[in-house]
Amino acid sequence: MKLHQIDGYIQSIYLVEYRYGLLLLDGCCRADIPILLDFIREHLKRPVRDLKLVVVTHMHPDHAGAAHRLRKLTGCSIAAANVPGQWYQGIDGILMHWTDLLLAGWVAKRMKKPRCNLWYNAKLKPDYLLDDQELVPGFPEWRALSTQGHTDRDLSLYHQNSGKVYVADLMVKVKGRYIPPFPVFYPNRYRQSVNKIVALSPCTLLLAHGGEICPSQDDFQHLLDKAPTTPTTHWRSVKTKFKRAFSAT
């Protein structure tokens, strides 16, 4: 196994190389498609159809944005968590999808990245639905872990032979410390997910935002100390700001 870390539009891309095919550990941004395909062609010297599977860990723009397009361009399959329904459902789902796209654009601007089209289908159509502890189809060295909390369908991917775990947005690096992501819709599930990763005693963690790290017990404790006890979401943030504005008048 060779693990390649590629600088994506606003996150790290993790591409796993085997002789028999390539595994993409997350669905990336729409803007990452040329970056990824050029890497496969030019750096690996392999045809793009060697990309066999894309795992979508959750539905945010930098984790699901390229999945459908990559399937069309390469013939790869898509895997996602076995959770009923779609993340972006109903009127609230449409609004949240637009909000997440705007947030991704804001992050890109802060990173001084050129403006790109990040639009993607809010409804995922996976080929495989993965349960907790299930082996990844076609890549049995990897195991899917349910690590919900950030959303209701977050996955992490565990490579037991190396002790590496791709945890997507389970934690992010800010000012040298590891903290919970925003949003956290399910705080109790989030704490359970962090404790699940701690129990694995991983060698390294692969972060979507922060690269490959070797967290200490202090890092994990800091993460749990900072974990919210109530949901921290877009809508709650807006409501809180409105309340503060009205209370100040």
C-alpha positions in Angstrom: 0.0 0.0 0.0 1.1 3.5 -0.8 -0.7 6.4 0.8 -0.5 9.7 -1.2 -1.5 13.0 0.5 -2.3 15.7 -2.1 -3.0 19.4 -1.4 -6.6 19.9 -2.4 -8.6 23.1 -2.9 -9.4 23.6 0.8 -8.6 20.2 2.3 -6.1 17.3 2.1 -6.8 14.6 -0.4 -5.8 11.0 0.6 -5.4 8.6 -2.3 -4.4 5.0 -1.5 -2.5 3.1 -4.2 -2.5 -0.6 -4.8 -1.3 -2.6 -7.7 -4.9 -3.6 -8.4 -6.5 -0.2 -8.0 -6.8 3.2 -6.3 -9.0 4.1 -3.3 -10.0 7.7 -2.6 -10.6 8.1 1.1 -13.1 11.0 0.6 -15.2 12.7 -2.1 -13.3 16.0 -2.2 -14.4 19.3 -3.7 -15.6 19.7 -7.3 -12.6 21.9 -7.7 -10.3 19.0 -6.8 -11.2 16.9 -9.9 -8.5 18.1 -12.2 -5.9 18.0 -9.4 -6.7 14.4 -8.6 -6.9 13.2 -12.2 -3.7 15.0 -13.1 -2.0 13.3 -10.1 -3.1 9.9 -11.3 -2.0 10.4 -14.9 1.2 12.4 -14.4 2.5 11.3 -11.0 1.4 7.7 -10.8 1.5 7.1 -14.6 -1.8 5.2 -14.3 -5.1 5.5 -16.2 -7.8 7.3 -14.4 -10.0 4.2 -14.7 -7.7 2.7 -12.0 -9.7 4.7 -9.5 -12.0 2.0 -8.3 -13.7 3.4 -5.2 -14.5 6.8 -3.7 -15.7 6.8 0.0 -17.9 9.8 0.9 -17.5 10.3 4.6 -20.2 12.9 4.9 -22.1 15.3 2.6 -20.2 18.6 3.0 -18.8 20.3 -0.2 -15.2 19.2 0.5 -16.1 15.6 1.2 -18.8 14.8 -1.4 -18.4 17.5 -4.0 -16.5 15.5 -6.6 -18.0 12.0 -6.1 -20.6 11.9 -8.8 -18.4 13.6 -11.4 -15.5 11.2 -10.7 -17.8 8.2 -11.1 -18.9 9.6 -14.5 -15.3 10.3 -15.6 -13.5 7.2 -14.3 -16.2 4.5 -13.8 -15.4 4.3 -10.1 -18.0 3.2 -7.5 -19.1 5.3 -4.5 -19.5 4.1 -0.9 -21.1 6.0 2.0 -22.6 5.3 5.4 -25.7 3.1 5.7 -27.9 5.9 7.0 -31.5 6.2 5.8 -32.5 9.2 3.7 -30.4 12.1 2.5 -28.5 14.6 4.6 -29.9 17.6 2.8 -33.6 17.0 2.9 -36.6 19.3 2.5 -36.5 23.1 2.5 -34.1 23.2 5.5 -31.8 20.9 3.6 -31.8 23.1 0.5 -30.9 26.1 2.7 -28.2 24.2 4.6 -26.7 23.0 1.3 -26.4 26.6 0.1 -25.0 27.7 3.4 -22.4 24.9 3.3 -21.4 25.9 -0.2 -21.0 29.6 0.9 -18.9 28.5 3.9 -16.6 26.4 1.6 -16.2 29.5 -0.6 -15.4 31.6 2.5 -12.8 29.1 3.6 -11.2 29.2 0.1 -11.1 33.0 0.1 -9.4 33.0 3.5 -6.8 30.5 2.1 -6.3 32.9 -0.9 -7.5 30.2 -3.3 -9.0 31.3 -6.7 -12.7 31.3 -6.9 -14.1 28.0 -8.3 -17.5 26.5 -9.0 -18.2 24.2 -6.0 -21.7 23.2 -6.9 -22.6 19.5 -6.5 -25.7 17.4 -6.3 -27.1 17.5 -2.7 -28.5 14.0 -3.0 -25.9 11.3 -3.1 -26.5 8.0 -5.0 -23.9 5.6 -3.6 -23.2 2.1 -5.0 -22.4 0.7 -1.5 -23.8 1.5 1.9 -21.3 0.7 4.7 -22.2 -0.3 8.3 -20.0 0.3 11.3 -16.9 -2.1 11.2 -17.7 -3.2 7.6 -14.8 -3.9 5.3 -14.4 -1.5 2.4 -15.5 -3.2 -0.9 -12.6 -4.2 -2.9 -10.1 -2.9 -0.3 -10.4 -5.3 2.7 -7.4 -3.9 4.5 -9.6 -0.9 5.3 -12.6 -0.9 7.7 -15.4 1.6 7.9 -16.1 3.1 11.3 -19.2 5.0 12.2 -18.0 8.3 13.8 -21.2 10.4 13.8 -21.6 13.7 15.5 -20.4 16.3 13.0 -23.4 15.0 11.0 -25.6 11.9 11.2 -23.6 9.9 8.7 -19.9 10.5 9.3 -17.4 7.7 8.5 -13.8 7.2 9.4 -11.6 4.7 7.6 -9.2 2.4 9.6 -6.2 0.6 8.1 -5.4 -1.9 10.9 -2.1 -3.1 9.4 -0.6 0.4 9.7 -2.7 1.8 12.5 -3.7 4.8 10.4 -7.2 6.2 10.6 -8.7 8.7 8.2 -11.1 10.7 10.5 -12.3 13.3 8.0 -13.7 16.2 10.0 -13.8 14.5 13.4 -11.2 17.1 14.5 -9.6 20.2 13.0 -6.3 22.0 13.7 -6.7 25.6 14.8 -3.8 27.6 16.2 -1.8 24.5 16.9 -4.5 22.7 18.8 -7.0 20.1 17.8 -10.6 21.1 18.3 -14.1 19.8 17.3 -15.4 20.8 13.9 -18.2 23.2 13.2 -21.0 22.2 13.1 -21.6 19.4 15.6 -25.2 18.4 15.2 -25.1 15.4 17.7 -22.8 16.2 20.6 -23.3 12.9 22.5 -22.5 10.9 19.4 -19.5 13.1 18.8 -18.0 12.2 22.2 -18.7 8.6 21.6 -16.9 8.8 18.2 -13.8 10.5 19.7 -13.7 7.8 22.4 -14.0 5.1 19.7 -10.9 6.4 18.0 -9.0 6.8 21.2 -9.8 3.1 22.0 -8.1 2.0 18.8 -4.8 3.5 20.0 -4.0 4.7 16.4 -0.5 5.2 15.2 -1.5 8.3 13.2 -4.7 10.1 12.3 -5.3 11.5 8.8 -7.2 14.8 9.0 -9.0 16.4 6.2 -7.9 19.8 7.7 -4.5 19.3 9.4 -2.7 16.5 7.6 -1.3 13.3 9.2 -0.7 13.7 12.9 0.3 11.6 16.0 -2.1 12.9 18.7 -1.1 12.6 22.3 -3.5 11.8 25.2 -3.4 15.5 26.0 -4.6 16.3 22.5 -7.5 13.9 22.8 -8.4 15.2 26.3 -8.3 18.8 25.0 -10.6 17.7 22.1 -13.1 16.2 24.6 -12.9 19.2 26.9 -13.8 21.4 24.0 -16.5 19.2 22.7 -19.9 20.9 22.9 -22.6 19.5 25.2 -25.4 21.0 23.0 -25.7 21.1 19.2 -23.6 23.8 17.6 -25.1 24.4 14.2 -25.7 27.1 11.6 -29.2 27.8 12.7 -28.4 27.9 16.4 -25.6 30.4 15.6 -28.0 32.6 13.7 -30.6 32.5 16.4 -28.0 33.3 19.1 -26.8 36.3 17.1 -30.4 37.6 16.6 -31.1 37.2 20.4 -27.9 39.1 21.2 -28.8 41.9 18.7 -32.3 42.2 20.1 -31.2 42.1 23.7 -28.7 44.9 23.0 -31.5 47.2 21.7 
